[in-house]
Amino acid sequence: MRINWLANGIFEAVRYPKIRMRVLTNLVKLINPPEAELAMMEERLHLKVLRKNEHFVRQGHISSEVALVERGTMRLYIETPDKEICKDFLFENSVACSYDGFFFGQASRVSIQALQETHLLVLTKDDFHYLYENCPGWQRFWNLLLVEQLMKTDSRETALLKDPPDVRFRNILEEHPLLFSRIPLQYIASYLGITRETLSRYRSRMLTD
């Protein structure tokens, strides 16, 4: 896939023959759907490219799309009167979705923002339900993604209650070794629930260990 940016800021996607996107390649490895089902998925998933700092979901708005991150990095955060609180980071193969908006038609409680140019494979609500009703492979894939997301959320909530900040810092580095090259320090500090100065001390200590 090649992205051509046009003069008016719109992009066009050029699909190279016999090259399948990362998300769909992983989907095939994971569940090996029949070719007919895979063709239906490819027909309905469409590419959306977000530039750095552009939002996929805005807090307070109703979102009618769900996306899989093909390439890039995003942050999921909550806006309060005093500050922004970083709730999660999304990398390749992650699900980008405001579940309350997409499934229940409610205003989103979070914002989802690209931290670098990010390529998404997007489904509208109608296309999502079509695939869920007509593609058993998509059902299996989506259910696996949801279980993984629930486990990740449970792990983070448990860590916030149980682990000291320095342990959470080391754990997130083990999980995402390229974290500091892709995400600004203030967002990492917010995610860990510490100040930026404390995060800098942890980094310095790690480099000298």
BELURSUL-V867380 format. One line per field, one symbol per residue. ss: DSSP state (a for helix, b for strand, c for the rest). A space follows every 50 residues. Layout:
ss->???
This chain:
ss->cbbbbcccccbbbbcccccccaaaaaaaaaacccaaaaaaaaaacbbbbb ccccbbbcccccccbbbbbbbccbbbbbbccccbbbbbbbccccbbccaa aaaaccccccbbbbcccbbbbbbbaaaaaaaaaacaaaaaaaaaaaaaaa aaaaaaaaaaaaccaaaaaaaaaaacccaaaaccaaaaaaaacccaaaaa aaaaaaaac
